[in-house]
């Protein structure tokens, strides 16, 4: 069984450019971004790139402040690694 951390395989991922201008980012909703980040329903088959975009969306919309602590910690870690942007 996959855990939440297994769903987000980010080590060695290069920083993505133009995340916020991508069509995928613009079409995200809070529900879909959360599903992708946690790997349930619509997020089960998300690519690594889609996962990163979803985390950027969660950070930008400050959703991590209203969700489980896992989301805030993961956003912090992704920021420190330079995978998502402030």
SULZI-V182514 format. One record per residue. N is the residue number from 0. RES is the residue in one letter. SS is DSSP state (H for helix, E for strand, C for the rest). D_FIRST is the distance of its C-alpha to the first C-alpha in whole Angstrom. Layout:
n = <N:N>
res = <RES:RES>
ss = <SS:SS>
d_first = <D_FIRST:D_FIRST>
This chain:
n = <0:1:2:3:4:5:6:7:8:9:10:11:12:13:14:15:16:17:18:19:20:21:22:23:24:25:26:27:28:29:30:31:32:33:34:35:36:37:38:39:40:41:42:43:44:45:46:47:48:49:50:51:52:53:54:55:56:57:58:59:60:61:62:63:64:65:66:67:68:69:70:71:72:73:74:75:76:77:78:79:80:81:82:83:84:85>
res = <X:X:X:X:X:X:X:X:X:X:X:X:X:X:X:X:X:X:X:X:X:X:X:X:X:X:X:X:X:X:X:X:X:X:X:X:X:X:X:X:X:X:X:X:X:X:X:X:X:X:X:X:X:X:X:X:X:X:X:X:X:X:X:X:X:X:X:X:X:X:X:X:X:X:X:X:X:X:X:X:X:X:X:X:X:X>
ss = <C:C:C:H:H:H:H:C:C:C:C:C:C:C:C:C:C:C:C:C:C:C:H:H:H:H:C:C:C:H:H:H:H:H:H:H:H:H:C:C:H:H:H:C:C:C:C:H:H:H:H:H:H:H:H:H:H:H:H:H:C:C:H:H:H:C:C:C:H:H:H:H:H:H:H:H:H:H:H:H:H:C:C:C:C:C>
d_first = <0:4:7:10:11:9:11:14:15:19:20:23:24:27:29:29:32:33:30:32:34:32:31:28:28:31:29:27:26:25:23:21:21:19:17:17:16:13:12:12:15:17:15:13:15:17:18:19:22:21:19:22:24:22:22:26:26:25:27:30:30:29:26:25:27:27:23:21:22:18:20:23:22:20:23:26:24:24:27:28:27:29:26:27:31:33>
